[in-house]
């Protein structure tokens, strides 16, 4: 991706004019929710290079639970590509996802931003269906750099929920991305999004 294209995409995201991926497309943020509500004390380690492993193109296999927190057990599958581009010398990055399956097509972007003060990342998603950014999930990778956990407080169909997004290495050239919702403040969790990325 050329630098001008990246700059245009980031500018559009900042202005709220670009479509970015919101996992499941039905999550909205309560007016009072911000990254600060889910951020914890600053992380000791410097994680600004934690996403360097991901720059480039990946083959993506995705499974999504239809109707999270409704008792549904129906999963739908997609396949496609994910392209991750470096921004600000790695202190931010832009993810482009395009997958297809029997349930249709998912396209979107994810703008990830590193906060040098807290040493945490915010993962910023939005949906082409809504055209607005959701509350970012905020978190960090562990000392190994091979597992990152990110949280947010949001609402699902008007119901307060906790969101957990986990990124973990599962092989030399494979990473797993999973999202789970909790209706009880993190006591129990239901997975609703599992993606496996393999380096092309």
Residue, then its C-alpha position, 0 to 999 in steps of 0.5 A: x500500500x502506498x504512503x498516500x493511500x495509508x495517509x488518506x485512510x487514516x485521515x478518513x478514520x480520524x474524521x469518521x468518514x471511513x468504514x472500519x471493521x466492527x466485529x459482528x456489526x451490532x455493537x455500539x458504545x454507550x455515550x460515557x464509554x471511552x478507552x480510559x474506562x477500560x485502561x489499567x495502570x501503565x504496562x511496564x514493558x515497551x510494546x510499541x513493536x508488538x505488531x511488527x510481526x503482522x506487517x504484510x499479507x495473510x490468508x484468513x479463515x474466519x468463523x463468526x457466531x450468529x446472534x451472540x448472547x442469544x443462545x445461538x450455536x450457529x456459526x458461519x465461515x468465511x475465507x479471504x485475506x488480511x493486509x496489515x500496513x505500518x503507520x508512524x514507524x510501527x507505533x500504529x498500523x492499519x488492517x484491511x480485511x476482506x473475507x467471503x462465505x455463504x453468509x456474505x462478505x465482510x470488509x473493513x479496517x482496523x486502526x491500531x494506535x500505541x499510547x506511549x504513556x500507558x504503553x497500551x494499544x487501542x484497537x479501533x473498529x467500525x462497521x460499514x453498516x453503522x459508519x461510526x467507530x465503536x469503543x476501542x478495545x484497550x490492552x497489551x501483549x504479555x512479556x513473550x510478545x506472543x499473546x495480547x489481551x484487550x478489553x472494552x465496555x460496550x452495549x449489545x442491542x441495548x444491553x451492557x456487555x464486556x468485550x474481550x479480544x485476544x491475539x495469540x501465536x499458534x505457529x511459526x506463521x499463524x496467529x489466532x484472533x478471537x473475540x468474546x462477550x460477557x454479560x456479567x462483568x467478565x464472570x462468564x464469556x461466550x466466544x463469537x469470532x475466531x480468525x486464523x491468519x496464515x502468512x502468505 
